[in-house]
Amino acid sequence: MVRLSSILLVLSLSISLAWAQGTTSGSVLGAVQDSTGAVLPGAEVTATHVDTGTSRTALSNDEGRYLLANLGLGNYEIAASLPGFQTAVRTGIKITIDRRAVVNFTLTVGSISERVTVTGEAPLVETTSASVANLVDSQQIRDLPLNGRDFIQLAALQEGVVIAPLANRQPGDSGIKIIINGTRPSSTGILLDGTDIKNNQGNTPGGLSGALLGVDTIAEFRVITNVYSAEYGRFSGGIISAVSRSGTNDFHGTLFEFHRNSALDARNFFDRDPNNPLERSQPGFKRNQFGFTLGGPIAQDKTFFFGSYEGLRERLTTTDTFNYPNEDARMGILPGRPPINVLPEVQPYLDLFPLPNGPDNGNGTGKFIAANPQPLDEDYFMVKIDHQFSDSDSFFVRYTFDDSMREPDSQYIYNELSTTRNQYLTLEETHIFSPSLLNEVRVAYNRSRSDTEDIVDPNFPVVDPALFFHQGRNGLLGTLNVQRGVVSGFGSQSRNPQFHTQNLFQYMDNLVWTTGSHALKIGVSASRFQYNQSSVSRTNGRFDFRSLADFMLGRVNNSSTRVTAPWTAGLRQWLVGLYIQDDFQLTPNLAVNLGLRYEFINSPTEVTDRVANISDPLQEVPTEGGPYFENPSLKNFSPRIGLAWDPTGRGKTSIRGGFGLFHDQLLPWVYTFAPFRMRPFALRITMDSAIAGPFPTRLDDLVNQFNLDGTLPLEVFNSTSANAVIDTSQPYIMQWNLSLQQEILPGTAVTATYAGSRGVKLSRTADVNVPPGIIAEDGRRFFGTSPEGTTRPNPTFAGITDRRWDGLSWYNGLKLGLRKRFSSGFQYQIAYNWQKFMDEGSAIRTTGGDFTNASTFATDWRDRKIDRGLSAYHVAHTFSSNFTLELPFGPGRSYGSGTSGVAAAMIQGWQINGIISLSSGQALGINGDGGATCRLCADRGSAARPDLIPGKTNNPNTGDPNAWFGDTEDNFQLQELGYYGTLGRNTAEAPGIATLDLSINKTTSLGERVGLQFRAEFFNIFNRANWGAPNLTSFSRGRASSSFGEITRTTTTSRQIQFGVKIVF
């Protein structure tokens, strides 16, 4: 630690520290020659920003080459001049994020005062970099239909990118989950103006609406999917890099309102009338998104501002379906068994459940269908100031704020109040020392906060406080749970309350030096994570029962509660990186990209040293104090290499290939819950059936004893569950690609790419304190009834959740892309992915889970190969297409060119935009009866799978949402007692997705600089029911599950219609 602190101190004193996470600019490069093809050294090349008037100049070198690096985004005029030659001018050159626009000049003998102007964009084909990337430009961002106005959705229009429809989205982490080339969502970087804005769970940022608002504040963004430059660190997947808009010399802005209403929408496939559940009906829904943008000059050619506000008000009601005890069950009558004398202590709890109002399930429960109001308020604003101190010194500061609140029902009787607040502050200064040397300094403070707690629902009858599992603690009923959803969870959420705040300080410095044919970029980075969290799950206590009958008799299967008082952990960690990147022209038509990055973390600390850990699953007494875990990152050297070859030398064909090594860093979201799952600072007990009762007084009696004398019965103390960080290793991913790109028409290019990756030492989530079993003669692990199959190796703990850093992953994909740049009123883009992603475990997080379509926990932490199969994020095929078409009607157009007045106003200004999205289903993991293999293994959620009947399919698909897999015993059977099932991991496939979103825009001129735009947007216009994940439990308590394969939700909305109006000036 002393050594690391010394390194940080020296770095901070000697150089401006940098996160070096990405660029917010682009470059123009090329060669200057005369009409005979001879190179022209010393030519002056000037790039002038059309909208702000700022300019930059470079001189061509001895080889006639020039480079203008770190140009701000926008439209440029590029001029090349040399005494004795006419000045050549190229207009219409657009600089986008990280673009290296190739603009070559051929100068003609003549007077330098003579200007020869050519209008036309630089070639679309990439001939200077091996990185696989695509741009989402301002026209796509502003024109394409976006459900919720979330610009991140547009990332899925690029090759190699998939939105995981079955990934878990929960309060504080409700953004869409982006999968790039098969990597996990946490491995995807999301940058705004070059700074990391990922949320405190390491995923896509955004408010409780699930959207990243501010679409009108984004100039454009770039999606880099494979083998990116050494400039980018921390992430091993892909990078989404967005740049905010700036003001110009002209005032410009918008006023807008978008409205959606259930009266305009189609009914969701699963919507029912809560008052008459046999009838389909549509719950209420209303959404308004409104706001403005405004930008312009403070001082002409010198200082500019841009600002925006967006408000979202949503009143959504969903139809929720629960399984609750029916009227017979309340009297002790269950099908197929003698009447039960309901325990008097249980009867008041049984009576709390509302009576079913839907179909009977035939097992003592019925469907209860209820409307779930989910009011949502969200407010977003951004302000940005750009200032040009001189021709060689520029600066900007940008502040973004997003605040949201939502209050839906939580397990019916309580409301779950969730709030989030995200704040992003970035300052950047660029200084040009000479035409060949510049420096960029960037500092950022990004804060992400999310709070979630259960509160009393005023619409539900007040629960008698005498029924609370804890008296005088939190004023709420705890959680009642009957295993496998026989009875839906009831009471407060067991994981609440929880509060998360991440403060991320980023310091960045990049030095760009052009020498000869080399463009060198050198940077050093530091990022300081301050993660403050209070996660006191089981605060109100929880009782679990194996069946409805057990519940009625008060026979507890397990019970759990937090014993110690709540507290807030303050985790602190550094991430430091250095890099060098050299992009150079080996020959006029061969570019080489060489980079090396070194990046490391320190072992995290807690501000009051309240951390404890075990370094071995058999360790009985945790080690208190830091370091929290052994640092695996000190040898993190990451080489990157790429080649880009233009075989014709005309800029219309490129063959590119590259390789890179990328490290996933062990940052707070990897271990965030561990401090709250390890004694002595956090004591949470999970008692099995032998000591879990009596119901309902057991938990309060134990807590009262602990508060009185600080003790617990030994068997209870030894039931402490824990999260540990036992054996850390450094996860990394190797990426490679080979790409062919060809311009087939002016401004139109086709791309074919093979991309692959291999992940090493990836995390697998597992309970490492399960019985070891014995290895049978046939090589299978057998548990049985012996001590080896029924006893935990470490008797002082219950389950010990650990992340094993030994998993492997494999990805191979073919990507095809076709893109036409916007011209003549038309642009389109097509992307297709054919891919396969395999791994041995897909989860990072345990609490809440990362996904809903597979098991979070490993089957056997000792044998990773048993879980080798399709990743939980695997989607074999995706196809997307988007287009913008300005209809050719009106004055000066193909049709109606002679019209004027009202007629012209009626027929001109029409635009049609659309997005088509098709994909096969996400991989599904079918679950079995964990208790049939090993009861203690199942207690902590370890994966259990049934046996596959020989000769039957491991991926049945009937197409019926009531029984997606057909009858359970058509293809599966209960696994042999004491053994793991023979069915592989994630062999099934969820329903596919198909949507068409369409918008029709009409812009009417209200004056020389003012337009009125009306938008009608149709999401899922054909109203296709894109079904969600089916119930994955095949067997429970030794019997086939009656709900196996049942689908109760869709992954996309039904057809929704949105109207919008914008005043643009």
N, C-alpha and C positions, 0 to 999 in steps of 0.2 A: 504493500500500500504506500509506504514511504517513497519507494522508487517510482511508482506511478504518479504520485503527487508531484515529485520533482520534475518528471517529464512534462506534466501539464503546466507547471509554473514556467518552465523554460519556454515552452511553446507560446504561452500567453504573453510573455514579455518580448519574445523575439519576432513574432509575426502575427498579423491579424488572423485569428483562428477562423476556420471555415468549415461549414458542414459539407461543402462541395457536393451538394446533393443534386445539382442540375442547373442547367442554363435557362435563362429567360430571354435569350436573344438568338440571333442567327448570323450567318456570314455570307459574304459574296466573295467568290474567288474565280480565277480564270487566268488566261494568258493574253498578252498583247503582241500582235505581229503585224508585219506589213503585207502588202498584196502579193508578195512573192513567197510568203510563209516564213520569212526570217523573223526571229524574235526581236522585240524592241525593249531593251532595258531603259529604265528611267522615265517611263511614261507615267503621268499623273492620273490616277483613277479616283474619282470622287463620287461618293454615294450621298444623295440628298433625299431626306425624308419629305415626302410630298405634303403631309398634313401638318408638320411642325416646323419645317424649314431648317432643321438641324442637318449638318453635313459632316462627313468624315472623308479623309484623303489618305491614299497609300500610293507608293511608287512601285512599279514593276521591277523585279530583281534582274540579275544577269541572265536568267533563263526566260525573262519576259513574263514571269508569273507575279501575281499580286494576290493579297488576301486582306479583306476588310472584315475583321472579326468583331463579335459582340455588338452587332447592330441591333437597335431596337426594332420591335415588330412593326410592320406596316408596309406601305407602298413606297417604292424608291425609284429615283431616276439615277442611272449610273452613267457617268461620262468619263471617257478616256481621251487624254490629249498629250501631244508631244510636238515641240516646235518642228515645223517642216511638214506636218501632217494635219489633215482636217480632223476636227474633234468629232469623235463618234459618241452617240448618246443612245442608251437603251432605256425605254420607259416601260411601265407595266410590270416591273420586277417586284414581287411581293416576298418579304422576309417573314418567315414563320419560325416557330420554336425549333431551335437546333438545326435549322435548314442550312445547308451549304450550297447555295445557289451558284451554279457554274455559268458565268457570263464571260464569254471570250470576245475579243475585239480584233478586227482587222482594219488597220488605219490606212487611209489613202493619202497619197502625196497631195499637199495643198496648204492653204493658209490655216493656221490654228484657229482663226476667228470663224471659219466656216464650220457649221455644225450639220452633221448627218444623223438624223434621228430615226430610230427603228423602234416600233412598238411591238412588244411581245414578251411573254413570260419565258423564264429559263426552263430548260427541259424538265419534265416530270420524273424522268428516270434518275435514280440515285446511283452516281458513279464514284462517290468519294468515301463511302462508309459501309462497313459490313453489318452494322446494326439493322435489325428488322423493325421498322417503325412506320406508323401512319399518322397523318395529321387530320384532326377534326377542326375544320376551319369555321370562321365566324358565320358564314352563310348557313352551314349545316346546323350550328348551335342555335341560331336565331330562327330558322325557317322550319326545321323538321318537327313533327309533333312529339311532344314529350309529356308523358303522363306524370303529373306532379312537378313538371318543369325541373327535372333533375338531369343536369347535363352529363353526369357520369354514365347514364344509360347509353349514351352514344359510343362509349368505349367498346361496347359489344358489337358494333358494326365493323370492327377491324378484325383482320385475320389473327387467329391465335387467342382470341378473347372470348370467354364464356361467362355469363352471369349464372351463378349456381341457384336455381329456383328453389331448391330444398334446403339451402343453408339456413341456419337458425338466425332469426332477427328478433332481438329483444330490446327493452328500454336501455338507452345508452349505447346500443350497438345495433341500430335498426337500419343502417345503410345497406345497399345491395352489396353482395359479396362477389368480387371480381376474381375469376380464375384466368391466369395468363400462362399459356403453354403448360397446363397441368399442375402448376404450383398452388399452394394453399393461399387463401385470401390474405393472410397476414404477411405473405411474402411479396405482395404487390405494393409498390410505393405510390403514394398520391401526394403530389407536390403542387403548391400554389406559389407562384413567383419564386420557384426554386427552393422553397422551404417545406418541410414535412408537416402535413396537417392531419395525419391519421389519428383516429380517436384513441381514447384511453384503453381500449381493448385491442389495439393494433389493427383495426379494420377501417373500412370506408367511413369517412366522417359524414356528419349530417345530423339533422334534428330528428325529433320523434315522428315526423311525417315519413321518415325513411328516405327523404330526398336531400340532396346537397343543393340548397337553394342558391340563388344568385346567378342564374344562367345568363342574365343580361349584363353581368359584370365581367364575364369571361371573354377575352379576345379570341382565344383558340386554345386547344390543347393537343398534345402529342402523346401517342401511345407507343411505347417501345416494348417490344415483346421478346426480343432475344439478343444476346451478346451486345449489351450496351457498354459504353465507354467507361474507363476507370474513374471518370468524374463522378459516377453514381455509386453510392455505397449503401450499406445496411440491408438492402433488399436482394433477394435471390430469385424473384419471379420476374415481373415486368414493372415498368414505370409509367404512370400517367402524370404528365407534367402540364399544368395549366398556367396561363399567364393572364393577369387581370387587365382590363381595359384602361386606357389613359385618355386624358383630355387632349384636344388639339387646338389649333389656332381659330377654329370655328366653334361656336356654341352648338351643342347637339344633345338630344335627350329623347326620352319617351315617357308617356303616362300610360299605364296599362291596367286592365281588369280582366281576369279569367274566371268564368263561372261554370260550375257543374252542379247538377241537381238530379236526384233520383227519378224525377218525372221524365227526364230525358234518357235514362239508362235502361238497359235490359236487366231482367232479374237474374241473379246468380243461380247457377244450377241447384245449389243446396239451400237456397233461401226458403224459409217456411214462415207461415203466420203463427206467431207465438200463441195467439188466442185460439187458433184452429190449426194445429200442426199438420193435419192431413192435407191442408191447402197450401199451395205454393204462393208466396207473396214476397214483396220486395220491401226491405226495411228502408227507413229514411236516410237520405244522404244529401249533404249540401257542402260545397266547397267554394270559397272565394279566395283568389290570389290577386293581389293588387299592389301597385307601387309605382315607382318612377326611377329614371336614370337622368343624370344631368352632367355634362362635361363641357369644358371650354377653357379659354385662356384666362390666366390671372395677369400675365404680362406676355405680350406677343413674342413668339419665338423663344420664350425663356421659361415661363412658369405656367403649369397647366393643372387643372383639377378634374376629378371624375368622382361622382358619388351615386349611390343607389339605395333605395329602400324597397323591401318586399315583405308584405304581410300575408299570412295564410290563416284562414279561419275555416275549420272543417267540423261539421257535425255529422259524424258517421255512426250508423247503427249496423251491427253485424248480427247474424243469426247464429247463436251458439247452441250446441247440442251436448247434453250431459247424460250420464247414466246414473239414476238415483233409485233407491229402494222403493218398490211399489207398496200399495196399501196392504197386501197380504204379508209382505215381509215385515212390516211394522207390528204385525200380530204374531210373528214367529212362523209364518207359513212360507216354505220354500218348495219349489217343484222337486219331486222325486225323493223326498226324505220326510221323516216324521216331524211333527211340529216342534218348534224350539221355544223354550222358555227364555224370552229375552231378558238378559241381565238388567235388573232395575237401574244400575248405574249407566247402562248403555241407552236405555229408552229415551231420555231427554235429547241425546245426540241424534238418535235415529229420527226423532220427531222434527229435528231442525231441517232435515232435507225436504225440499218442496216435492209434492207428489208429481210423478211423471204425467205429462200431458200429451205424450206421443206414443208410438208403438211400444208394446211390451217386448222385452228381450228374452222372455222365457226362462230366466234364471233368478227371478226375484227382483229384477230391476226393470225399469222402463226408460224410454227416452224423455228427457225434459228439455224442451225447446224454448229458448228465451232470447229476447232482444237484448243486445249488449251495446248501450250507447258509449261512444268513445270520443268525447269532445276534445278537439286539438286546437291550440293556438300556437303560432310560430311567427317570430319577427326576425328579419334579417336586414342588416345594412352594411354598407362598405363605403369607405372614402379613400381616395388616393391623390397624392400630390406629386407631380414630377417637376423637377427644376434643373435647368441647364446653367450651371455656374459660369461656364465658358465652353469654348469649342472642345476642350479637353477634359471637362469635369462635369458629370451629371449625377443626379440623385433622385431617389423616389422614396416615399413612405406610404404604406397602405395598411389600413386597419379594417378588419372584418369582424362582425358580431352576429351571432345567431342564438336565439333564445326560444325554447319551446316547452310546452306543458301538455300532458295528456292524462286523462283519468278514466280508463276503462274498468269494467268489472274484473275482479280477480277471484277465480274459483267461486263465483256467483255471489257470495254473501258480503264480500268486501270490494272496495275499489282500490286499484293500484295506481297511486299518484306518482307519475314520473315527470321529472324535469331535466332538461339539458341546457347547457350554455357553452358555446364554443367561441373563442376569441383568438384571432390571428393578427399579429402585428409584425410587419416586415419593413426593414430599412435597407436600402442598397445604394452604394456609391461606386461609380465607375470613373477611373482616372486614366487618361491616355498620356503616357510618357513620351511616346514617339509613334510614328505610323506602324512600327513593328512591335511595340510593347505597350500593354495596358494591364491594369489591375482592377479587380472587381471585389468589393467588400460587401458582405451581406450579414445582417444581424436580425434575429427573429425571436419573438416570444409568442408561443402558441399555447393556449390553455383550453383544456377539454374537461368538462365536468358533467357528471350524470348522477342523479339521485333517484332512488326508487323505494317507496314504502307503501304498505297497506293502510288504508283509512276506512272508517266506517261508511257504509253505503246508506244514505238516508232513505233509500227506497226499500231496504230490507228491515224486517222487524229486529229490534234490539236484542242481541244475544245476552242471556242472563250471565252476568260476570261470574256467577258460581260455576259455570261450565268451562271457564278458561282453564287451560292446563297449568298455567302459572298465575297465581294471585299477585296483583300489585306490580307486575312487570311492564307490560306493554299495552294492556287493555284490549287484547284481541284474542279470539279463539285460535288455537294452533291448527295444525294440518291433520286431517283424517284421510287416510289413504288405504284403499283396498287394492291389493296387488293386481297388476296388469289391466287396470282400468275397468275391472268389473263394476266398481263404483268410482265415479269420477272424483278426483281430488276435491276436498271440501275444506273451507276455512281460509286462514291466511296463507300466503305463499311461504314455503319453508325457507326460501333463500333471502327473504326480505326481513328487515330493511338493509339496504346497501348504498354506500356513497363513495363515489370515485372522482378524484380530481388529479389531472396530470398537468403539470407545468413543464413545458419543454423550451429550454433556452438553446438557441442555435447560433453559432458563430462561424462565418464563412469568408474565405479569401481564395480567389482564383487569379493566377497570373498567366497571361496569354502572351507568348513571344513567337513572332514569325521570323524565321531565318532561313534563307534559301528556299528550298522546297518543303521545309518542315514547319508545321504549326504545332507548337508545344504548349501544353496547358498543365500547370502545376498548381496543386492546391493542398491545403491542410485543413482539417475540420475538427470541431469539438461540439458535442451536444450534451447538455446536462438535463437529465430526467429527474423531476421531483414528482413522485407518485404518492398521493395521500389517499388512503382508503380505509373505510370502515365497513366490513362485511360480516354481519353478525347473524348468519343463518341459523335457523332453528331457535330463534329468540322466543317464539311462542310455543315451542315444543311440537313434536310430531309423533303420531302413533300409526303404525302400519299393520295391516291384517292380511292374512293370506287368502281369505274368502269372506263373503258376506256372512256366512254362518259363523265364522270365527269372530267377526265383529259383533254380531248379535249376542254371542256368548262371552264377549270381553276377553277372548284369547289373543293376546298381542303377539305378533310375529317379531317385530322389533320396535323400539322407541328411541327417540333421540332428542337432545336438547343442548343448548349452550349453557354451560355452568358458570363460566367466568363473566365478569362485567364487560360491557362493550368498550372498545378503545379504537383509536385511529392510528394506523401504521403510517409512518412517513418514510418511504423507500427512496433512496438516492443512488444515482448511477451515472457514470460518464460513458460516452462513446466517442472515440477519437479515431480519425482517419487521415491518411496522407496518400496522395496519388500523383502520378505523372502520366500524361497521355501525349503521344506523338502521332499526329496524322500527317503523312507526307506522300508526295508524288514520287514514286520510285521511277516511273517513266511517265510520259505525257498521258498515257491511258491506263496506268496501273497505280492505284492508291493503296497504301498500307496503313493500317491502324494498329498501333502498339500501345499498350497501357499496363500499368502495374499499380495496384492499390494495396495499402497496408492499413488494416482497421482492427481496433481492439476495444474491449470494454474493461471496466473494473468490476470486481465482485461487489454486488450491491450492499449497501448498508442501511440501517434503520436509525432515524435521528436520535432515538433514546436507547439504541442497541437492543430493542425488544424483538430479537429474532432467535429462533431455535431451530435446529435441524438434526437429522440423523444421517450418517454417512454410510450406513449399512442397514439392510432390512431387519437384521437381528439386534440392532442396537436398542437397548431398553430405556436408557436415560438420554434424552436429547441434549446435544451440545448447545449451550446458550452463548449468544453473542456472535459477532462477525469474525472472519468473513462468512457470508451466507453460503457460498459454495466456491469451489475451486475454479479459478478463471481458466477456461479452455481456449481463449481467443488470442493469446500472445504470439502465435505463429500464423496469423491470418494474412498471408500474402495472396493476392488475387490477380493473376495475370489475365490479360485480355489481348487477343490478336485477331485481326481481320484483314481481308483483301477485297478490293473492289476493282474489277477489270472491265474496261470498256473496249470490247474486241474490235469495234469499227472506228473508234475514236471520234464518233459523231454525236455522242451523248444520247443515243437512242436505244442502246442495248447495254445491259450490265449483267455480269456474273459475279456474285458475291458469296463469300463464305467467312465464317468466323468461329472462334472458340473462346469461352470465358469461364472463369471459376468465380463463384459468388457465395458469400457466407451469410447465413441467417444468424443474427445476433440474439443472445439471450437477454432480452430487455423486459421491462416490468410485466407486460401482459402474459409472458410465459409462466411466471411464478407468482403472479399477483395474489392468488388466494392462499398460497402456502402459509404465510404468517398467521392466518386466522384458522389454521387447522393443525397447529402444533402446540402441545403443552410445553412449558407451564403457562405461557402468556395467553393461550387460547385453549380452553378445555371444552371440547364438544364430545359428549358421550353418545354412543350408538349401541344399544343393548339388544342382545338376541332374545329369543323367546323364553329362555330359561330365567332371565332376570328382568325382562322388559315390562312386566306388569307389577302391581295391578293397575288396571285402567279405571279412572283417569288420573289417579292421585300420585302415581309413581314419580313422575318428573318433578313435580313441585316439592315432594318430600325430600328428594335428593338435593335439590338446589337449596332448600332451607337448611339442610344439614351442612352443606358446604359453606353457606354464608355464616353459619353459627360458629363452626370450629375449623373450617378449611380442610375437611376430610371427606372422603367418599368410601363406601365399602370397596374392598380390594377388587372384587369381581367387576364392579362398576367402573372404577378407575382404569382397569385394564380393558375396558370397552371403548376407550378413547379412539376415535378415528383421527387420521392425520393426513396431511399433504406434505410430502417431503421432496427435496431436491437432492437426490442421493448420489448420482454418478453422472456429472455433466460431461458432455463431449461437444465438440464444435460441429454443428450441422453445416453442410455445404452442398451446393448444386453445381454440376458442370453442365454448361449449355453449348450447343453447337448448331450451326445452320448452313444451308447451301441454298442460294436464291438466284433465280433468273428473272430479269425484268426487261420488258420490251415495249417501246412505244409503237403502237399499232396505227394510231392516227394522231394528228397534232393535238396535244393536250390529253391524250388517252393512252394509258399504259396497262399492261397485263403483267401480273407477278405470280410466279410459282415458287414456293418455298418448302423445303424440308427442314423441320426443326426438331431437335431432340434434346433430352436432358437426362441426367442420372443424379439422383439425390443420395447422399451418404450421411449417416449418423442423424437421421431425422427422428423426431419425437414419436413415441408411442405411449399413450396413456394407459396405465395399468395399476391394478392393486397388487403390490408386491408382498402382501402378507396373507396370501391364500394358501391352503394346504398344498404340499408338494405332490401328493399322490405317489404312486409307484409306477415304474415302467414295466408293463406286462411283457410276456414272452413275444408277442407280435409287434413290440415296439411302441405300442400306444400307451399314453398315460392313463392310469386307472386310479380312481379315488375310492370308491367303495365305502365300507364302514370302519376300516382300520384307522388308527390314529393318524397315519400319513394322509388319509383322505378327509379327515374331519377336524383336524386341529391346526390352528394357525401357528406358523413357525415362531413368531414373536408373540408370546402370550401376554405381553404388557400393552398391546395395541389391538384394536379391531382392524378395520381396513386401513392400509397405508397406500394412499394414491401417490404415484410417482410417474415422472415422464422418463421413459427409457430412451436414451439417445443412441439407438442402434439400428433404426429403421432405414430401409432402402426404398427408393422410388425409381420408376422408369417412365419416360415419356417419349413418344414418337408421333409426329403429326405432319400431315401434308396440308398446306394452305394454298388456296388459289384466290387471287384478287384481281378485280378489274375496276379501274377508276377513270372517270372522265372529269377533268377539271371544269369548273363552271365557265361556260362561254356560250354565246348566242342564246342565252336564257335557259340553259339546260346543264345539269350535272347529275351524275349517277355513280354509284359505287356498289360492287358486289363482293362478298367475302364468303368463302366456304372453308370449313375445317373438317378434316377426317383424322381422327386421333385416338390414341389409346394411352391411358394413364393408369399405371399400376403402382401399388405401394404395399407396405406392411402395417400401416396405421396412418390415419388421416387427421387425427385430432390433436389440437394444442390445448384446448380448454376443456374442463370437466363441468364446472358449474354452469348450468344452462345449455351446455353442449354447443358444438360448432355446427351441427347439422341435424336434420330430422329423419334422414333416410338410411341410417346405418348406426351400428353400435359405436359409442365413443371409446369404450374400453377394449383393451386387447384381450383375446381369448386366454392366452397363457404368456405371461411376461418372460418366461424362461425359453420360449420357443417362438421367435418372431415369424418363422416360415409358415407356421400354421395359419397365419392371417394374410399371407401373400395373395393378393387378388386385385381386382379393380379398385381404384381409389373411390372414396365416397364422393369425390367431385368429378368422377369420370362422366363425360358426355361424348359419345362417339362421333356424332355428326351435328354440325350447325351450319346454317345458311342464313345470310342476311343480305338485304339489299335496301338501299335508300336512294331517293331521287328528289330533285327539285325541277319543276318545269314551269317556266313563265309562259303563259298562253300568248300566242302571237297575234293578239287582237289590239286594234287601236291605231292612232296616228303614228305613221312611220314604221308600222309592223306589217307582217305579211298579209293580214286580213283586216279590213276596215281602215286602211291607211288614210283614206280621204275623209273620215268622219271628223266631226268637231262638236263642240258644245256638249249637250246632255248625252247625246248618243256616244260620243267618245268617252265621256266619263263612265258610262255604263259598261262598255265593253273592254276597256283597258285596265291594266293593273291586276289581272287575275293570275293566281299562282297555285299549283297543286304540288303537295309534298307528301311523301309516303315512306314508310318503313315496313319491310316484310321480314319477319323473324320465324325461322323454322329450326327445330332441334329435336334430336332423339331424346329419350328419357335419361335422367340421371341414374347412376347405379344405385341399387337397393340391396340392403343386407337383411336377409330373412332371419328372424330370431327364433330360438327354440325355448325349451323349458330349462333354465339354468339349474334349477334344483335337481333335475334328473341327472345332471353330471356331478355337481358339487354344490351343496347348499351355501357354504361360505363363499364360494367363488361368485355365486349369483348375487349375494347380498350387496356387493359393491358395484354391480352393473357390468361385470365381465361378460364378454360376448359369449353367447351360447347359440348353437345352431342345431337344427334337427338332422336326422339322417335323410339322405336322398335315396329314394327307392331305386334300386338298380334298373336301368333302362328308361327311367323317367327324366323329364326335363328339369333343369335347375333354374329355368326362367319361364315359368308358366305365365300366360297372358291371355285372359279371356276377353279383354276389352270392356268388361262389365264393372262399373264403379262399385257395385254392391259386393262383388267377389272377384277382384282383379286377378287373383291367383287361382281361381276355381276352388273346388273342395280341397281342404288341407291334405287329406289322405289320398288324393289322386297322385301326388308326387312326393310327399314327405311322410316320414314316420318319426315317432318319438325316438330320440337317440338312445342307444343301448345304455342302460343305467350304469352310471359311474364313468362313462367315456364321453369324449367330445363327439359331436355329431360329424357326419361325413360330408355335409353340404359345405361347399366352399364359401369364402367371404365375398359378399357383394356381387352375387351372380345374377340377380334379377335386375329388371329395368323398369323404371317408372314410366308413366305415360309421357308421350312427347308433347311438344308445345308448337303451336302454329298461331301466329297473329298477324294481322295487317292493321297498321295505324295510318290514318290518312288525315291530311289537313287541306282545307281550301281557304286561301287567303285572298282578300280583295283590298287593294290599296287605292284610295282616292285622294287626289291632290287637293289640298285646301289653300294652296298658295305656292309661292316659289320655293319655300323651304319647309313646308308643313304638309304632312300626309296623314290621312286617317286610314288605319288598317283594321279590317274586320276578319276574324279567324273563326272557322268552324272546324273542330278537331274531333276525330272519331277513333277511339281506341278499341282494338279488337272488333273491328267493324262487322265481321261476320258472326260475332257472338259465339265463338267456339268455346266450349267448356274444356279448358286445359286443366285436367285433374291433377291434384297433388299426390303426395305419397300415400299409398295404402297402409292399412294396419299391418305391421310386419311380424306380429306375434303368432307363430303357427301352433304352438302348444303351450298350455299353462296348467300347472298342477296335474300333469300326466295326461291331460285330455286335449283334444284338438280344440282350438279357439274358434268360437262361433263368429267372431268379428275379423278373422284373418282375411286380409285383402280388401277390407271395406275402406272406401274413400269418402271422406266427409268434407273436404275443402278443395278449392281450386288454387292453382299457383298464380293465375292472372285474373284480372277483373273480367266481368262480363262486358258486353259492349257499353262503353261510356262515351257520352258526347259532351264536349266542352266548347263553350263560346268565349271568344275573347275580343277585346277591342283595344287598339293602341293608337295613341297620337304620337307620331314620330316627327321630330324637328331637328 
